[in-house]
């Protein structure tokens, strides 16, 4: 019998029931060792397509492929015993049709053993969300700032200040919730709107740059650990500063190699006496 999907991890259905009972803790994870460290403290681990920028040095998430997401999804599932693991569907793997979305989402579920997929989009993706959820694929929605649409929206900025923008995000959130998503990310959205949507929808809202009014929070783990310092948006808090620690450790290593003080005798194999 296949063990894919056989898990004691928190399920998407359990995440949904957390709304109104407690705040939901989530972070991105891309590798097994980091997933192991985050897992005991998180309700949900997202294998975000932000890995394109964070791990691969891409400028946007647009170039991320389904194969990349599957490889990192497998790695995170290996490291997660507790948290619900959700894998992002990358740009181009679901927008064409609901059938394409089902085919690729099913592949992600089968090949990684994760608990669900995330896709970006509101009203225009509602039919797809309903198609997937009614066929056994839990969907985590994503509204507000949608990084996969950066080429048409013209960049990364907070949204919802104008009536037109706020109306669109409101309609997107309602559409995704009504289509059957178990939860949704609200990204880069002004506080009053995030608060209003959180009160209006029946599913949890997970904020990133959307204020503490949401039902939970998510951050890119490399951002909050102070490892990814290419840029620091206002909504990111560094809970640690790991980048200087890494630099210091590598500097010390380089000095010891050059001085031939590493490896020392305790790091060296000797013949048996
Ligand atoms: O790709 C990602 O990491 C995300 C989160 C920032 C929500 O979508």
Boltz pocket constraint, residues with backbone or C-beta under 6 A from the ligand:
constraints:
  - pocket:
      binder: B
      contacts: [[A, 28], [A, 46], [A, 47], [A, 48], [A, 49], [A, 50], [A, 51], [A, 88], [A, 185], [A, 187], [A, 208], [A, 218], [A, 219], [A, 220]]
      max_distance: 6.0
